[in-house]
Amino acid sequence: MLSAVTAARQILTSLHEVMASRAGAQAKLNQIVEVIGENLDSEVCSIYLLREGMLELFATR
């Protein structure tokens, strides 16, 4: 089992790689929810953006 520090570093490294990629914004959001969902062993992980007072789903796992 990974230590908390090692696990956090692994997540941040994966997120950095996603953000540094040449993928489009939606593809990056999709990859981010996958990275976070997998690393936190979560069945559901979603990103919502607040637009004009309404939450809008942008990516989900």
GROMACS elastic network, one bead per residue, 0.5 to 0.9 nm:
[ bonds ]
;  ai    aj funct       b0    kb
    2     5     6  0.80388   500
    2     6     6  0.59870   500
    2     7     6  0.58262   500
    3     6     6  0.51952   500
    3     7     6  0.60834   500
    3     8     6  0.85186   500
    4     7     6  0.51057   500
    4     8     6  0.60306   500
    4     9     6  0.85047   500
    5     8     6  0.51487   500
    5     9     6  0.61116   500
    5    10     6  0.85889   500
    6     9     6  0.50714   500
    6    10     6  0.61451   500
    6    11     6  0.87154   500
    7    10     6  0.50603   500
    7    11     6  0.63005   500
    7    12     6  0.86785   500
    7    39     6  0.79173   500
    8    11     6  0.51582   500
    8    12     6  0.61756   500
    8    13     6  0.85200   500
    9    12     6  0.51189   500
    9    13     6  0.59936   500
    9    14     6  0.85411   500
   10    13     6  0.51163   500
   10    14     6  0.61868   500
   10    15     6  0.86239   500
   10    39     6  0.86642   500
   11    14     6  0.51577   500
   11    15     6  0.61544   500
   11    16     6  0.85575   500
   11    35     6  0.70788   500
   11    36     6  0.71156   500
   11    39     6  0.68563   500
   12    15     6  0.50233   500
   12    16     6  0.60102   500
   12    17     6  0.85741   500
   13    16     6  0.50590   500
   13    17     6  0.62602   500
   13    18     6  0.87362   500
   14    17     6  0.51314   500
   14    18     6  0.63384   500
   14    19     6  0.87695   500
   14    32     6  0.85533   500
   14    35     6  0.69381   500
   15    18     6  0.50613   500
   15    19     6  0.62080   500
   15    20     6  0.85383   500
   15    31     6  0.84695   500
   15    32     6  0.64799   500
   15    35     6  0.71854   500
   15    36     6  0.84553   500
   16    19     6  0.51674   500
   16    20     6  0.60242   500
   16    21     6  0.85850   500
   17    20     6  0.51015   500
   17    21     6  0.61723   500
   18    21     6  0.53032   500
   18    22     6  0.85440   500
   18    23     6  0.80504   500
   18    28     6  0.60824   500
   18    29     6  0.87913   500
   18    31     6  0.68178   500
   18    32     6  0.70540   500
   19    22     6  0.81054   500
   19    23     6  0.83266   500
   19    28     6  0.66413   500
   19    32     6  0.86419   500
   20    23     6  0.85642   500
   21    24     6  0.85696   500
   21    28     6  0.80666   500
   22    28     6  0.89336   500
   23    26     6  0.81432   500
   23    27     6  0.59229   500
   23    28     6  0.61772   500
   24    27     6  0.53231   500
   24    28     6  0.62227   500
   24    29     6  0.87721   500
   25    28     6  0.51384   500
   25    29     6  0.62818   500
   25    30     6  0.87119   500
   26    29     6  0.50787   500
   26    30     6  0.61928   500
   26    31     6  0.86219   500
   26    58     6  0.75991   500
   26    59     6  0.75933   500
   27    30     6  0.50705   500
   27    31     6  0.61880   500
   27    32     6  0.85973   500
   28    31     6  0.50482   500
   28    32     6  0.60672   500
   28    33     6  0.87846   500
   29    32     6  0.50220   500
   29    33     6  0.64319   500
   29    34     6  0.87316   500
   29    47     6  0.75652   500
   29    58     6  0.73834   500
   29    59     6  0.59041   500
   29    60     6  0.85697   500
   30    33     6  0.54815   500
   30    34     6  0.64699   500
   30    35     6  0.88797   500
   30    47     6  0.88663   500
   30    58     6  0.83202   500
   30    59     6  0.54115   500
   30    60     6  0.68660   500
   30    61     6  0.77554   500
   31    34     6  0.50527   500
   31    35     6  0.61695   500
   31    36     6  0.86462   500
   31    59     6  0.88482   500
   32    35     6  0.51465   500
   32    36     6  0.61516   500
   32    37     6  0.83374   500
   32    47     6  0.88676   500
   32    59     6  0.85878   500
   33    36     6  0.52272   500
   33    37     6  0.57340   500
   33    38     6  0.82956   500
   33    44     6  0.86152   500
   33    45     6  0.56225   500
   33    46     6  0.62025   500
   33    47     6  0.71966   500
   33    59     6  0.68240   500
   33    60     6  0.61998   500
   33    61     6  0.61064   500
   34    37     6  0.51063   500
   34    38     6  0.58910   500
   34    39     6  0.83686   500
   34    45     6  0.76068   500
   34    60     6  0.81835   500
   34    61     6  0.63091   500
   35    38     6  0.53806   500
   35    39     6  0.60863   500
   35    40     6  0.85115   500
   36    39     6  0.52509   500
   36    40     6  0.59818   500
   36    41     6  0.82305   500
   36    42     6  0.80927   500
   36    45     6  0.72268   500
   37    40     6  0.53400   500
   37    41     6  0.57816   500
   37    43     6  0.67182   500
   37    44     6  0.66132   500
   37    45     6  0.54375   500
   37    46     6  0.87414   500
   37    61     6  0.71574   500
   38    42     6  0.63914   500
   38    43     6  0.82311   500
   39    42     6  0.77769   500
   42    45     6  0.67373   500
   42    61     6  0.89917   500
   43    61     6  0.72664   500
   44    60     6  0.70445   500
   44    61     6  0.53478   500
   45    59     6  0.82548   500
   45    60     6  0.55824   500
   45    61     6  0.52527   500
   46    57     6  0.73167   500
   46    58     6  0.76087   500
   46    59     6  0.55400   500
   46    61     6  0.63553   500
   47    56     6  0.85103   500
   47    57     6  0.61599   500
   47    58     6  0.56667   500
   47    59     6  0.51950   500
   47    60     6  0.63660   500
   48    55     6  0.59231   500
   48    56     6  0.52675   500
   48    58     6  0.55714   500
   48    59     6  0.72372   500
   48    60     6  0.88002   500
   49    54     6  0.81285   500
   49    55     6  0.55840   500
   49    56     6  0.52694   500
   49    57     6  0.65720   500
   49    58     6  0.68316   500
   50    53     6  0.60227   500
   50    54     6  0.54837   500
   50    56     6  0.62274   500
   50    57     6  0.89958   500
   51    54     6  0.52523   500
   51    55     6  0.63030   500
   51    56     6  0.69461   500
   52    55     6  0.84072   500
   57    60     6  0.75546   500
